[in-house]
Amino acid sequence: MRSKIDIRIMYLTAWATEDGRINFRPDIYRLDGTGFIYGQPEPVVI
């Protein structure tokens, strides 16, 4: 039986680490501030 695998890719330009440090990286796709969300449906539980 073949089963599908749910794969999600996150594009982050800023995040915080567990020790509270904030990291920033350049937005090479220029998506920051655009509200861009693509292909983010809620997972279906079967």
C-alpha positions in Angstrom: 0.0 0.0 0.0 1.4 3.4 -1.0 0.8 6.3 1.4 1.2 10.0 0.8 3.7 12.0 2.7 2.8 15.5 3.8 5.8 17.8 3.1 5.9 21.4 4.2 8.6 23.9 3.3 9.0 27.0 5.4 10.6 30.2 4.1 11.7 32.2 7.1 13.6 35.5 7.1 13.4 36.0 10.9 13.1 33.7 13.9 13.9 33.5 17.6 16.0 30.8 19.2 15.3 29.0 22.4 17.7 31.3 24.3 15.8 34.4 23.1 18.1 35.6 20.3 16.5 36.9 17.1 18.0 36.0 13.8 17.5 37.8 10.5 18.4 36.7 7.0 18.0 38.5 3.6 14.6 38.1 1.9 15.9 36.8 -1.4 12.4 36.4 -2.8 11.1 39.8 -1.6 8.1 38.3 0.1 8.4 39.9 3.5 5.5 42.2 4.3 3.4 41.0 1.3 1.2 38.6 3.3 2.3 35.9 0.9 1.2 32.4 1.8 1.1 29.7 -0.8 -0.1 26.2 -0.5 -0.7 26.2 3.2 -3.9 24.2 3.7 -4.6 22.6 7.0 -3.4 19.0 7.1 -6.0 16.3 6.6 -6.1 13.6 9.3 -7.3 10.3 8.1 
